Amino acid sequence: MINIRKVFRSFRFAFRGIFDLFLYENNAKVHLVAAVAVVALGFWLDLSTVEWAIILSQIGLVWMAEALNTALEKLADVVSPERHPGIGAAKDMAAGGVLMVVIMAVVVGLIIFGGRLYALLF
Ligand SMILES: Nc1ncnc2c1ncn2[C@@H]1O[C@H](COP(=O)(O)OP(=O)(O)OP(=O)(O)O)[C@@H](O)[C@H]1O
């Protein structure tokens, strides 16, 4: 039997995580502002349904990567407050994971927006 109260409780915790991420974490704020700008650009350039699906998926991937990276950093700082090469490597790799997703999102953005922006501006 599914415990609906537990499901709603989990949603409440998850929304608190999203709220804390975008309110307190500097890099997440940058990703939020970038996403708002991309969505505004999407409306301006009148994206197709498929293009919207691709762009929103990229935004979701970047936000998810940032959330997991931030969670790992916070966990690492609690588990090992002192500096440790293993913790450094773990944090670097998690940050690298975010960067990989961001690079691919920028490439996808260039594919979808690039040609139209070029045609509009030149
Ligand atoms: N405990 C640690 N041991 C070794 N290296 C670390 C440790 N914490 C952070 N680093 C190194 O510093 C980089 C940045 O880490 P992080 O984003 O957590 O910032 P910070 O240096 O802890 O400072 P702040 O939390 O103020 O941003 C990591 O990618 C890693 O290379």
The ligand as a MOL file (V3000), in Angstrom:
LIG
                    3D

  0  0  0     0  0            999 V3000
M  V30 BEGIN CTAB
M  V30 COUNTS 31 33 0 0 0
M  V30 BEGIN ATOM
M  V30 1 N 38.4370 19.0920 2.0350 0
M  V30 2 C 39.1560 19.3260 0.9390 0
M  V30 3 N 40.3010 18.6510 0.7160 0
M  V30 4 C 41.0290 18.8870 -0.3960 0
M  V30 5 N 40.6770 19.7520 -1.3820 0
M  V30 6 C 39.5310 20.4390 -1.2410 0
M  V30 7 C 38.7180 20.2720 -0.0690 0
M  V30 8 N 37.6600 21.1010 -0.1780 0
M  V30 9 C 37.8080 21.7260 -1.3490 0
M  V30 10 N 38.9090 21.3460 -1.9980 0
M  V30 11 C 39.3770 21.8240 -3.3030 0
M  V30 12 O 38.8110 23.1090 -3.5250 0
M  V30 13 C 37.9190 23.0730 -4.6600 0
M  V30 14 C 36.7300 23.9410 -4.3760 0
M  V30 15 O 35.9920 23.3430 -3.3290 0
M  V30 16 P 34.6360 23.9750 -2.8310 0
M  V30 17 O 33.7960 24.3320 -4.0290 0
M  V30 18 O 34.0380 23.1140 -1.7690 0
M  V30 19 O 35.1220 25.3100 -2.2320 0
M  V30 20 P 35.9750 25.5120 -0.9200 0
M  V30 21 O 37.4350 25.6240 -1.3250 0
M  V30 22 O 35.6710 24.4410 0.0980 0
M  V30 23 O 35.4160 26.9080 -0.4610 0
M  V30 24 P 33.8690 27.3320 -0.3770 0
M  V30 25 O 33.1350 26.2190 0.3240 0
M  V30 26 O 33.8960 28.6000 0.3930 0
M  V30 27 O 33.3900 27.5410 -1.8030 0
M  V30 28 C 37.5700 21.5930 -4.8330 0
M  V30 29 O 37.1750 21.2960 -6.1640 0
M  V30 30 C 38.8860 20.9220 -4.4430 0
M  V30 31 O 39.8170 20.9800 -5.4980 0
M  V30 END ATOM
M  V30 BEGIN BOND
M  V30 1 1 1 2
M  V30 2 1 2 3
M  V30 3 2 2 7
M  V30 4 2 3 4
M  V30 5 1 4 5
M  V30 6 2 5 6
M  V30 7 1 6 7
M  V30 8 1 6 10
M  V30 9 1 7 8
M  V30 10 2 8 9
M  V30 11 1 9 10
M  V30 12 1 10 11
M  V30 13 1 11 12
M  V30 14 1 11 30
M  V30 15 1 12 13
M  V30 16 1 13 14
M  V30 17 1 13 28
M  V30 18 1 14 15
M  V30 19 1 15 16
M  V30 20 2 16 17
M  V30 21 1 16 18
M  V30 22 1 16 19
M  V30 23 1 19 20
M  V30 24 2 20 21
M  V30 25 1 20 22
M  V30 26 1 20 23
M  V30 27 1 23 24
M  V30 28 2 24 25
M  V30 29 1 24 26
M  V30 30 1 24 27
M  V30 31 1 28 29
M  V30 32 1 28 30
M  V30 33 1 30 31
M  V30 END BOND
M  V30 END CTAB
M  END
